[in-house]
């Protein structure tokens, strides 16, 4: 299991497009992916667009992405890169 903390960087926060990109990227991997809002007990399935949208993350929100499985390192690397790029919006 690998965990990595990151911050939502894009101005418009984690709306439908970033959530879609995140779930599409997560779906490429066999590992289980979860997203936790730091400072809360709220954790959702990183492959569920509905779950991600319920988080209501705005710019500056701190999250932890967890990957657990055979390709966990590759999955976490791709998801962190996506998040830290501002989901292509910056």
C-alpha positions in Angstrom: 0.0 0.0 0.0 1.3 3.4 -1.0 -0.1 6.8 0.3 0.7 10.2 -1.0 -0.6 13.6 0.1 -1.2 16.4 -2.4 -3.1 19.6 -2.7 -5.8 20.5 -5.3 -4.0 23.2 -7.4 -6.4 24.2 -10.1 -8.4 27.4 -9.7 -11.8 25.8 -10.2 -11.2 23.0 -7.8 -12.1 19.3 -8.3 -15.2 19.6 -10.6 -16.5 17.2 -13.2 -13.6 17.3 -15.6 -10.8 16.6 -13.1 -13.0 13.9 -11.5 -13.4 12.3 -14.9 -9.7 12.5 -15.7 -8.9 11.0 -12.2 -11.3 8.1 -12.6 -10.2 7.4 -16.2 -6.6 7.3 -15.0 -7.4 5.2 -11.9 -9.4 2.7 -14.0 -6.2 1.9 -16.0 -4.8 0.1 -13.0 -5.8 -3.1 -11.2 -4.9 -1.6 -7.8 -7.6 -0.3 -5.4 -7.5 3.5 -5.3 -9.0 5.7 -2.6 -9.0 9.4 -1.9 -9.2 10.8 1.6 -9.8 14.4 2.5 -7.1 15.3 5.0 -8.3 16.2 8.5 -11.6 14.2 8.0 -12.6 10.6 8.0 -14.1 11.0 4.5 -12.7 8.4 2.1 -14.1 7.5 -1.3 -13.3 5.0 -4.1 -10.9 6.7 -6.5 -12.5 4.9 -9.4 -16.0 6.3 -8.6 -16.7 9.6 -10.3 -19.8 10.0 -8.1 -17.8 9.4 -4.9 -15.2 11.9 -6.0 -17.8 14.6 -6.8 -19.3 14.3 -3.4 -16.1 15.5 -1.8 -16.6 19.0 -3.1 -12.9 19.8 -3.2 -11.9 23.4 -3.9 -8.5 24.9 -4.6 -6.1 24.3 -1.7 -7.9 21.2 -0.4 -5.4 18.6 0.9 -6.0 15.0 0.0 -4.3 11.7 0.4 -4.4 9.3 -2.5 -3.9 5.6 -1.6 -3.1 2.8 -4.0 -3.1 -0.8 -3.0 -2.4 -3.7 -5.4 0.0 -5.2 -7.9 0.6 -2.0 -9.8 0.2 0.4 -6.9 3.5 2.3 -7.6 2.6 3.1 -11.2 -1.0 4.0 -10.3 0.0 6.4 -7.5 2.7 8.0 -9.7 0.2 8.7 -12.5 -2.5 10.0 -10.2 -0.1 12.3 -8.3 1.3 13.6 -11.6 -2.3 14.3 -12.8 -3.3 16.1 -9.5 -0.1 18.1 -9.3 -0.5 19.3 -12.9 -3.8 20.9 -12.0 -5.6 18.3 -14.1 -4.3 20.1 -17.2 -6.0 23.4 -16.3 -3.0 25.3 -15.0 
